[in-house]
Amino acid sequence: MKSIREVVDLAIATGYLTLEAEEKLRKMLQNKYEPEDLEAFIFLQQAAMIGMVIQESRELLAASRKIS
């Protein structure tokens, strides 16, 4: 399995966090990880908050609200 940093690096590079990557991160964060992985995850959260990374899950949620 990839490290948290690798998943974060891909999301940052593409500007997009897929549902699959989000699920991988959830699973990886339940296990022991390095401090650098936590720092990378925090950076990803900040990037998502400022719009540098778009989350597929949020796009789907917004789309479902428009349909309702």
N, C-alpha and C positions, 0 to 999 in steps of 0.2 A: 504494500500500500504506500502511496505517496505520503510525504510529510506535509504537515500543515503549511509550512513555508512554500512548498511546491504548488499546492492548490491556490494559495494566496497569490503567488507570483503569476500564475496563469490568469487569474481573475484580474489582476492589476494590468497585465500586459494586454488583455483583450478588452478590458473595461466592462466585463460581463461575468456575473456569477450565476452559473446554471443551478437548476434544482439538484442535479446529481452532485455537483461540487459542494453545495450547501449541506446535503445529507452526509457526504464524506467528512466534512468539517465537524458536524455534530458528533459523529461516531468517534473521530480522532480526539476530540476534546474530552471525551469520556474516559480516555486512557491517559497514561503518563506521557508527558511531552516536555520538550526542552523550553527554557525561558525564551529563546529566540522564536519558537513557534507561537508562544503567547503574544509576543511583541508583533509578529507578523499578523496575527488574527486581529489585534487591536487596530493596527494600521488599516486592515481591510474594512473594519467597521467604520473607521473615520472616512475612508475613501467612499464608502457607500453613502454615508451621511451628507457628504458634500457633492455627490453626484458624479464622482470620478469612476465609480463602478455601479453598474445597474444590476439589480437582483431580479432574476427571472421570476421568483416567487412573488415579488411585489408587482411586477408587470401583470402577472396572471390575476392577482387579487384586484388590481385596479380595473382590469378588463371585466372581471365577473361583476363588479359593482356597477359598471356602465350598463351591462346587460339587464341587471335586475331592476 
